[in-house]
């Protein structure tokens, strides 16, 4: 069986899912893409044969085609409502959690209007770009060469033909069940990571939401198609609802245990 790759689209609960993946491949290492595809390719080629053989899965930020055959065969991913995804990204930057943007958008003087008008690639149709691009995740070269309908169709086709299984962030537990059935994984409790801060919360006015919608018009249509397909799977008789109830139960019990431990402290 070919190696699995998790195509990690930023701000789609990918950090949490990466930890879950590590549970599924105990004793194995992951090869994590950084977003710099040239550097990633060189780093992979520099690995010894023994190191490559110990890779359990690929993860990280890279588009659907990486140029590494081992990483382009069995691909899974998560999608998220594009407006929510961009809001989460804005919050992430506002909290100072994106080092490469600290110089231009420090938390102390962060302007949401300026940020949304900055032209940064992660703000605009990123999910579609990562589903169709080769090389750079944020490159607009391909998406700009296509009509809106062509870009939507290509992303949707790749999602059904090149992605082995995908999840929806808003239906995280249901997604885990689909992955578990597809790859014969055991399901365990998990902790959500990389949560937004609670002391510094951005306020999005109507103009900000309109701008996000404008920047992500293609992503929104791709997401609608993906969500429709996903819900058909979840609502079908073949869906393993028993596993879903069990997963919810173990997570509820885990949260109860954490609260109990906190009280005892």
Rosetta blueprint (number, residue, H / E / L):
1 X L
2 X L
3 X L
4 X E
5 X E
6 X E
7 X E
8 X L
9 X L
10 X L
11 X L
12 X L
13 X L
14 X H
15 X H
16 X H
17 X H
18 X H
19 X H
20 X H
21 X H
22 X H
23 X H
24 X H
25 X L
26 X L
27 X L
28 X L
29 X E
30 X E
31 X E
32 X E
33 X E
34 X L
35 X L
36 X L
37 X H
38 X H
39 X H
40 X H
41 X H
42 X H
43 X H
44 X H
45 X H
46 X L
47 X L
48 X L
49 X H
50 X H
51 X H
52 X H
53 X H
54 X L
55 X E
56 X E
57 X E
58 X E
59 X E
60 X E
61 X L
62 X L
63 X L
64 X L
65 X E
66 X L
67 X L
68 X L
69 X H
70 X H
71 X H
72 X L
73 X L
74 X E
75 X E
76 X E
77 X E
78 X E
79 X E
80 X L
81 X L
82 X H
83 X H
84 X H
85 X H
86 X H
87 X H
88 X H
89 X H
90 X H
91 X H
92 X H
93 X H
94 X H
95 X L
96 X L
97 X L
98 X L
99 X H
100 X H
101 X H
102 X L
103 X L
104 X L
105 X L
106 X L
107 X H
108 X H
109 X H
110 X L
111 X L
112 X H
113 X H
114 X H
115 X H
116 X H
117 X L
118 X L
119 X L
120 X L
121 X H
122 X H
123 X H
124 X L
125 X L
126 X H
127 X H
128 X H
129 X H
130 X H
131 X H
132 X H
133 X L
134 X E
135 X L
136 X L
137 X L
138 X L
139 X L
140 X L
141 X H
142 X H
143 X H
144 X H
145 X H
146 X L
147 X L
148 X H
149 X H
150 X H
151 X H
152 X H
153 X H
154 X H
155 X H
156 X H
157 X H
158 X H
159 X H
160 X H
161 X H
162 X L
163 X E
164 X E
165 X E
166 X E
167 X E
168 X E
169 X H
170 X H
171 X H
172 X H
173 X H
174 X H
175 X H
176 X H
177 X H
178 X H
179 X H
180 X H
181 X H
182 X H
183 X H
184 X L
185 X L
186 X L
187 X L
188 X L
189 X L
190 X L
191 X L
192 X L
193 X L
194 X L
195 X L
196 X L
197 X L
198 X L
199 X L
200 X L
201 X L
202 X L
203 X L
204 X L
205 X L
206 X H
207 X H
208 X H
209 X H
210 X H
211 X H
212 X H
213 X H
214 X H
215 X H
216 X L
217 X H
218 X H
219 X H
220 X H
221 X H
222 X H
223 X H
224 X H
225 X H
226 X H
227 X H
228 X H
229 X H
230 X H
231 X H
232 X H
233 X H
234 X H
235 X L
236 X L
237 X L
238 X L
239 X L
240 X L
241 X H
242 X H
243 X H
244 X H
245 X H
246 X H
247 X H
248 X H
249 X H
250 X H
251 X H
252 X H
253 X H
254 X H
255 X H
256 X H
257 X H
258 X H
259 X H
260 X H
261 X H
262 X H
263 X H
264 X H
265 X L
